[in-house]
Amino acid sequence: MEDLRGTSCGLPPARQEDRLMENVQDPRQHINEEPRNDFNDVAVGFAGMFAFMVVVFAAAVIIKFLIS
């Protein structure tokens, strides 16, 4: 895909940072990214959301019990 910036399509000309990021596999251009374990992130997020929903469910059951 060619870069259309700076042409008549109305986009501003490409900056040097944009041209540097064309090669997303080059680790030298990603120095600010910390290595993460994606599976661990998903597992922690799933467990956290599950725990939150258990608390919401328990609160709803208690409130329903108190109302009736």
C-alpha positions in Angstrom: 0.0 0.0 0.0 1.5 3.3 -1.0 1.6 6.3 1.2 -0.9 8.9 -0.1 0.0 11.6 2.4 1.1 14.8 0.9 -0.8 14.2 -2.3 -4.1 15.7 -3.3 -6.1 13.6 -1.0 -5.8 16.2 1.8 -3.7 14.2 4.2 -0.6 15.9 5.7 2.8 14.8 4.6 4.2 11.7 6.3 6.3 12.5 9.4 9.7 10.7 10.0 8.1 8.8 13.0 5.4 7.4 10.7 8.0 6.3 8.1 10.0 4.7 10.9 7.1 2.6 12.2 6.4 1.0 8.8 8.6 -2.0 9.8 6.6 -3.2 12.8 8.9 -6.2 13.3 12.0 -4.1 14.0 12.5 -4.3 17.8 14.7 -1.1 17.8 11.6 0.9 17.1 9.6 -0.4 20.0 11.9 0.5 22.9 9.1 1.9 25.0 7.0 -1.2 24.9 7.4 -3.5 27.9 7.2 -7.3 27.2 3.9 -8.7 28.3 2.4 -12.1 28.7 -0.9 -11.7 26.8 -2.4 -15.0 28.1 -1.7 -13.9 31.7 -3.3 -10.5 31.0 -6.4 -12.2 29.6 -6.6 -14.7 32.4 -6.3 -11.9 35.1 -8.9 -9.8 33.3 -11.3 -12.7 33.0 -10.8 -13.6 36.7 -11.3 -10.0 37.8 -14.5 -9.6 35.7 -15.8 -12.9 37.0 -15.1 -11.9 40.6 -16.8 -8.5 40.1 -19.9 -10.2 38.6 -20.1 -12.6 41.5 -20.1 -9.6 43.9 -22.8 -7.9 41.8 -24.9 -11.1 41.8 -24.5 -11.6 45.5 -25.5 -8.0 46.2 -28.5 -8.3 43.9 -29.6 -11.5 45.7 -29.2 -9.9 49.2 -31.1 -6.7 48.1 -33.9 -8.9 46.6 -34.1 -10.9 49.8 -34.3 -7.7 51.9 -37.0 -6.2 49.7 -39.3 -9.3 49.8 
